[in-house]
């Protein structure tokens, strides 16, 4: 590996880390929306039962 290759390797690793961060944020958002979805369903049916 030549000395000049280290710069491009660092850029690739930074890009991969950024992509992993984006994927993590997408996963968190996805699960947050799922929790909200099911919470709203539970609330909806609870209100129907109490009426």
C-alpha positions in Angstrom: 0.0 0.0 0.0 1.5 3.3 -1.0 1.5 6.3 1.2 -1.0 8.2 -1.0 -3.6 5.4 -0.5 -4.2 6.3 3.1 -6.1 9.5 2.2 -8.6 7.7 0.0 -9.0 4.9 2.5 -9.8 7.5 5.2 -12.4 9.1 2.9 -14.0 5.7 2.2 -14.2 4.9 5.9 -15.7 8.3 6.7 -18.3 7.7 4.0 -19.1 4.2 5.3 -19.5 5.6 8.8 -21.8 8.4 7.6 -23.9 5.8 5.7 -24.1 3.6 8.9 -25.3 6.7 10.8 -28.0 7.4 8.3 -29.1 3.8 8.4 -29.2 4.0 12.2 -31.4 7.1 12.1 -33.7 5.5 9.6 -34.1 2.4 11.8 -34.8 4.6 14.9 -37.4 6.6 12.9 -39.0 3.4 11.6 -39.4 1.8 15.0 -40.6 5.1 16.5 -43.3 5.2 13.8 -44.3 1.6 14.5 -44.6 2.3 18.2 -46.7 5.4 17.5 -48.9 3.4 15.1 -49.7 0.7 17.6 -50.2 3.1 20.4 -52.8 5.0 18.3 -54.5 1.7 17.5 -54.7 0.8 21.2 -56.0 4.2 22.1 -58.6 4.1 19.3 -59.9 0.7 20.4 -59.9 1.7 24.0 -62.0 4.7 23.2 -64.4 2.5 21.2 -64.8 0.1 24.1 -65.5 2.9 26.7 -68.2 4.5 24.6 
